[in-house]
């Protein structure tokens, strides 16, 4: 269903994509979904994407790219930093911060890290999505985090979700996804288990009452 699309180059992680999107196809007229949430409909029975919310970072004539924001793994940020030979800085007051859970961002390039954060500092491989959100795949953002100098709020995933040209638009037309303008507070401030319901409420929908009907905002 979800295929490889253009992704950012990433120094942390050794894999690379093996698919090429069809550049001749364009996005559906008037559909601009960068900085939107994709919310899986009940008809989405795929074991990877069922019950997920995806933050869309790129959407153009070549395809689309986003990361799942509500599917935790059993890895924490401290463990990830250790695996790439980085040691987290000790907090000045000696307190121990709660471990941040790494998320499963999607089935594409699962050996690579994708970091959503506020775009206050430029990194070597970064897409500025909005004034409030950027996506970075280069190791320097995690080096800054380990040194205690990174973005104040981050969301780290392993892997991403990608669509070839026209594929996402077809999935939406087939009633696979609801779409709504994203709220960064849902990604960065809410507990993982609350993000699906909070995203649905942006549409004024109670998840318990959701039926398999199309709707977009």
C-alpha positions in Angstrom: 0.0 0.0 0.0 2.5 2.6 1.1 5.6 2.6 -1.1 9.0 4.3 -1.1 9.1 8.0 -2.0 11.8 10.6 -1.9 13.4 10.8 1.5 16.1 12.9 3.1 19.6 11.7 3.2 20.5 10.4 6.7 23.9 9.8 8.2 22.5 7.7 11.1 21.3 4.5 9.6 22.9 2.5 6.8 19.9 1.7 4.6 18.5 3.5 1.5 15.3 3.3 -0.5 14.8 1.1 -3.5 11.8 2.8 -5.2 11.5 5.8 -7.4 8.2 7.8 -7.6 6.6 8.6 -10.9 7.5 12.3 -11.4 5.0 12.7 -14.3 1.9 12.4 -12.0 0.7 15.5 -10.1 -1.1 16.0 -6.8 -4.8 16.1 -6.9 -6.0 19.6 -7.8 -6.3 21.8 -4.7 -5.0 19.2 -2.3 -2.2 20.7 -0.3 -1.5 18.4 2.7 1.9 19.5 4.0 1.5 20.2 7.8 -1.6 18.0 8.0 -2.5 15.0 10.0 -3.6 11.8 8.1 -5.9 9.9 10.4 -6.6 6.2 9.6 -10.2 5.4 8.9 -11.8 2.2 10.3 -11.6 0.8 6.8 -7.8 0.9 7.2 -7.2 -2.7 8.3 -3.5 -2.7 7.4 -1.6 -3.9 10.4 1.0 -1.2 10.0 -1.3 1.8 9.5 -4.5 0.8 11.3 -5.2 3.3 14.1 -2.4 5.6 13.2 -2.0 9.4 12.9 0.7 10.5 10.4 2.2 14.0 10.2 2.8 14.9 6.6 6.1 16.7 6.0 6.2 16.7 2.2 3.5 16.5 -0.5 4.2 17.5 -4.1 4.1 16.2 -7.6 6.6 13.5 -6.8 4.7 12.0 -3.9 4.4 12.4 -0.2 6.4 11.7 3.0 5.3 11.7 6.6 5.9 10.0 10.0 3.5 8.1 12.3 3.2 10.0 15.6 1.4 7.5 17.8 3.0 4.1 17.4 5.6 3.5 20.1 8.5 1.1 20.0 10.3 -0.5 22.9 13.3 1.8 22.4 14.0 5.0 24.3 16.0 8.0 23.2 18.9 7.2 25.6 19.2 3.7 24.0 19.2 5.2 20.5 21.9 7.7 21.5 24.1 4.9 22.9 23.7 2.9 19.7 25.1 5.8 17.7 27.9 6.4 20.2 26.5 9.5 21.9 26.3 10.0 25.6 23.5 12.2 27.0 24.6 15.2 29.0 23.9 15.0 32.8 21.2 17.4 33.8 22.6 20.4 35.8 20.5 19.6 38.9 21.3 15.9 38.9 17.6 15.0 38.1 16.8 12.1 35.9 14.5 13.0 33.0 11.8 10.5 32.0 12.9 8.4 29.1 11.5 9.5 25.8 10.0 6.7 23.7 11.1 6.3 20.1 8.2 5.9 17.7 7.8 3.7 14.7 7.5 6.3 11.9 6.6 3.9 9.0 7.9 1.0 7.0 10.3 3.0 4.8 13.9 3.2 5.9 13.2 1.7 9.3 16.9 1.7 10.2 17.0 5.5 9.9 16.0 8.2 12.4 13.6 11.0 11.6 13.4 13.9 14.1 10.5 16.4 14.2 11.4 19.5 16.1 11.0 23.3 16.2 13.2 24.8 13.4 15.2 27.2 15.7 18.6 25.9 14.6 19.5 24.7 11.1 20.9 21.2 10.7 22.7 19.7 7.8 19.7 17.6 6.5 16.6 19.5 7.5 13.2 20.3 5.9 11.5 23.3 7.4 7.8 22.3 7.2 6.4 25.4 9.0 7.6 28.1 11.4 6.8 25.6 14.2 8.0 22.2 12.8 11.0 20.9 11.0 12.1 17.4 10.0 15.8 16.5 10.3 17.5 13.2 9.4 21.1 14.1 10.0 23.0 13.0 13.1 23.9 16.6 14.2 20.4 17.1 15.7 20.9 14.1 18.0 24.5 15.2 18.8 22.9 18.5 19.9 20.3 16.7 22.0 23.0 14.5 23.6 25.0 17.7 24.5 21.9 19.3 26.1 21.8 21.9 23.3 19.2 20.4 21.0 15.6 21.6 20.4 13.4 21.9 23.4 10.8 19.6 22.0 11.5 16.6 19.7 9.7 13.6 18.4 12.0 10.8 17.1 10.9 8.0 14.9 12.6 5.1 13.2 11.4 4.9 9.6 8.9 7.0 7.7 5.8 6.6 5.5 6.1 7.4 1.8 3.8 7.5 -1.2 4.6 7.6 -4.9 3.0 10.3 -7.1 -0.8 10.2 -6.9 -0.9 7.3 -4.5 -1.9 9.2 -1.3 -4.6 11.1 -3.2 -6.0 7.7 -4.4 -6.0 6.3 -0.8 -7.9 9.4 0.4 -10.4 9.1 -2.4 -10.8 5.4 -1.5 -11.7 6.5 2.1 -8.5 5.4 3.7 -7.7 8.6 5.5 -9.2 11.6 7.1 -7.1 14.8 6.8 -7.0 17.8 9.1 -4.6 20.7 9.7 -2.0 19.6 12.2 -1.6 20.9 15.7 2.1 20.7 16.9 0.9 20.5 20.5 -0.6 17.1 19.8 2.8 15.8 18.6 5.0 17.4 21.2 2.9 17.8 24.3 0.3 15.0 24.5 1.0 11.4 25.7 1.3 9.0 22.7 -1.9 7.2 23.6 -4.0 10.4 23.4 -2.9 11.6 20.0 -5.4 9.7 17.9 -8.4 10.9 19.8 -7.0 14.5 20.0 -6.5 14.5 16.2 -10.0 13.3 15.6 -11.3 16.1 17.8 -9.7 18.6 15.6 -12.4 17.5 13.1 -15.1 17.7 15.8 -15.4 13.9 15.7 -15.7 11.6 18.7 -13.5 8.6 17.8 -16.1 6.3 19.4 -18.7 7.5 17.0 -16.5 7.3 13.9 -18.0 5.5 11.0 -16.4 4.5 7.7 -17.4 7.7 5.8 -15.1 10.1 4.1 -14.5 13.6 5.4 -11.7 16.1 5.2 -10.8 19.5 6.6 
